[in-house]
């Protein structure tokens, strides 16, 4: 039976290592489902797999698009579905991994057609964002559509505006467009969620940010200044460094904010997926992935996959 096993979980939980172990077991490539790792100009701040990891297993949707392109979950749905049909010719089990809830939903269930944007409403919301009212826009979204507030990267002003303009313009929650019509897939989908104790996860996040800075995140962000208005770069890890480059705060403060905002993002990811009863959650420990992969394989067996 054709199946796609999706290994998901909050940022920094360890999805990359586990997905590689799982892919090697099934002799499968890995289909990334991360809305930022697909941009080839963004490496350090998106924690793309290392060259050594990429050499172990073939990856798709890693550095596959330019940051200059406007990319959406809808486009991912189309491209990922076409890819799996091609890969199923030689693999019955495919491994997908990532932390982008909307992209995973798009692949699994499809997205409804979004309505046309009210240009005046968009201009009004954009003007508020430019005036520095991001927090106010976030709180408005939280009130009108808490599901979207929990699922999107609220540090990305453009995403907040998109959710608000649809919600306000249609009188229907932006999040409802992601669940209103489920498109059936002709293959089985199994979702395995990885989690760790919160204090362990937060420590991993803090240490990963320190490693990113040591690896040259500041220089990477500097190299992307000309693209800073693109939606892809209005995200945690880049936005805070741009603010530092603008003189809005110190580099030390930027690092602190990246850690804080990444922890908040991880919390929202878990809240979002907490509503999905199809996910089988596994808490992983401090052992090497290879010693715990059997837990995932056992979980797949018990799920009658």
N, C-alpha and C positions, 0 to 999 in steps of 0.2 A: 504493500500500500504506500502511495506517495505521501510524504509528510514533511512538514517544516517544523523543526524544534526551535522555539524562540527562547533564548536565554536573556532575561532582562533583569533589571535591578537598578538601584540608585547609583549615581556617579561615584566612582572610586571604590565600589564594592568588590571589584575584581573580575568583572565579566570577561575581559580579554583573555586572561590566562585559562579560565575555565572553558571558554568557547573553543580555544585552540585544542585543549585536551579532548573535548567532545567531538570536534571536527575530525581529529586524527583517528578517533575510535571508529567513526562512521565513514572515514575516507571521503569526507565532504569538504568543499570549500566553505568559507564563512561569508555570509551576506551581512554587511554592517547596516544597522538601522539607527544611525546617529546623524542628526541634522546638521552637525558641524564638521565631523571628521571627513565628510565627502569633499570639502573644499581644499584644494591642493596647496593653497597659500597659508593654511592654518594647520600647524602641526603640534607645536609645544602646548599652546593653550587649550587644545582639544584632546590632548592625551592620546594621539593616534598610536596604534601598535608600533613597537620598535622595529627597526629593520630585521632584527633577528626573529621576532615574532612573525613578521610578514613573510619571511623566508620559509617558515615552517608550514604554513597553510596559505593557500590562495585566498585573498580577500577581495570582495567586491564593494563598491561604494566607499572606498578609502581613497581620498585625493583624486576623485573621478571628475570633479567639476571645478570650475573657476569661481572664485569669490565674486567676480564681476557678474555672474549669472544670478538671476532671481529664481530661487528654487523653492518648491512648495511640497507639502505632504501629498498633494494630488499628483504631482509629477513623479514623486517617489513611488506611489502606488502603481502607476502605469509601468515605470521602468523596472521595478522590483518584480512585478508579476510576469513581465516578459522574460526577465532573467531566470526566474525559477522554472518556467516552462522549458527553457533551453537546458538548464542544468539537470532537470528530471530525466533527460534522455540518458544520462550516465549515472545518476545517483537517485536512489529511492528516498533517502533521508538527507535533508539539507539543514544546515545550522545557520540560524540568524541570531544576531546579538546586537543590543543597543539599549539606550536609555531614553530615547525620544518617544514618549507615549503617543503623541499624535501620529507619528510615522508608523508605529506599530499598529495602531488602530486602522490607519489607512490601508495597510497591507492586509490585515485580517478581515476587516469588515467593509472597507470602502468609505468614501466620504460623500455626503450629499452635495449637490450642486449649490454653491454659495450664491446669494443674490448679488445683484449689481450694487455698487457702492454709491451712497449719496455723497457727491463731491463736496457739497457745502458742509456736511457733517464732518467729513474727513478733514477739510481745511480747518474747521473749528477745533477739532481734537488735536490736530498737528500743531496749531498755534499755541495751545495750552502746553503741549510737550516742550516746545521751543522756549516757553517762558519758565521752564523748570518745574512744571506741575506734574511730574511723573508720579509722585506719591499720591497726589489727589486722584489721578486717573486710575491708579492701581486700586485705591479704596472704592472708587465708583464701580470698577469691574467686580471687585469682591462682593459688593452689595447686589449687583444686578445678575452676576453669573459666577457664583463661587466655584463651580466646577472648572470653568476656564481659568480662574485665578489660581487654582491648585495645579493645573496641568501645564500651563505655558510658562515660559521664562519671563517673569514679570519685570525683570531688569531690562528687558528689550522693549523699549517704548513703542516700536513699530508693531510688535505683536499685541501689546495692550490696546493700541489704537484699533487694530484690525478686529479684535474681539469686541470692543466697545461699539464700533461703527455698525457691525452686523447686529449686535444685540439691540442697540438703540434704534437703528434704522428699520428693523423688521418687527421689533417687539417680541422676538424669539431669541432665546439664549444662543450665543455662538456655539456653546458646547453641544447643543441639541443637533446641530448639523453633522456632528460626528457619530451620532447614534440613531438617527432617524430611520435609516434604511440600511440594513445589513445585506451586503452582496455575498452570496454563497460562493465558496471556493471549492474547486473540484479536487482538493487535496486536504489532508488532515493537518490541523495546526495544534501544537502542544506548547503551552507556555510554562516555563520554569523560571520562578523568581528567586534571585539570590539576595540574601540579607545578612547583616551582621548586627551585633549589639550596637546601639546608637553611639556609645562612647568610643567604640572601636572604629566605627565608620567615620566619625568626626575626626578622630586622630589620623586616620588614613587620608582624609581630605586635606588636613593641615599639612601633613608631610608631603603630599603630592604637590601642593601649591609651592612649597619651599623648593622641591625638586624642579618644578617648572621654571622658577625664577633662576635657579642655578644653571639650568639648561639654556637660558637665553630668552625667556618670555618677553622681557623688556625690548630687546632688539627685534624680536619678531613683530611686536605690536608697532614699533617705529617703522618697520618696513611696509606696514599696511595703512599708514596714515592717509594715503590718497584714496583708499577704499572705505574709510571709516563710516561713511553714510550708508553703506550697503547693509541690508538687514542682517546678513550673516555675522557682521562684526558688532552688532549691538547686543552683545551677550556677555555673560560672566567671564571674567579673565581678560577681556579685551576692553570693555567699557571702563573698568576701573583704572587701567593703565593709560587709556586715552585721557581720562580726567587728570591723572598725574602729569602727563605731558602738557596739558593745558594750564598747569599750575594751580589746580583746584585743591590739591592736597599733596602730602609727601609720598615718597615711594613706600615707606614703611606703612603708611595709612592705606595705600592702595592694596598692598599685600594683605593687610588685615581685612579689608573689605572683600577681597576675592575669597578669602577663607570663609568669612561670614555668609556671603551671598551664595557660595557653593553649598554650604550646609543647609541654608534655607531652600535651595533648589532640590537637594536630596530629600528633604522633608516633604516637599510638594510632590515629588515623584512618587514617594511611598503612599501619600494620601490619595493620589490619583489612581494608582494601581490597586489600592485597597478596595475599590468598588468592583474590581474585575474578579468574579468568582471562578473564572477559568484558570487562573494562575495557581500553580502549586508552589508554595514557598518553601525554600530550604535555607536554614541558617548555616553559614559556613564558618569554620574556625580559623586557626592559625597554621594549619597543616598545609603542605604543598598541594596545589590543585590536583596533581596526579593521584594523591592518596585519598581525595574526596570525590573524584569524578564518579566513582561507583555509586555514590549517593544519588547522583543525577540519573545514572543509568537505571538504578533500581526504581527511581521515581517514574521514569518513562515506562518501565515494565508494568508497574502497578497502575499506570494510567491506561493500560491496555492498548499501548501504542505499538 
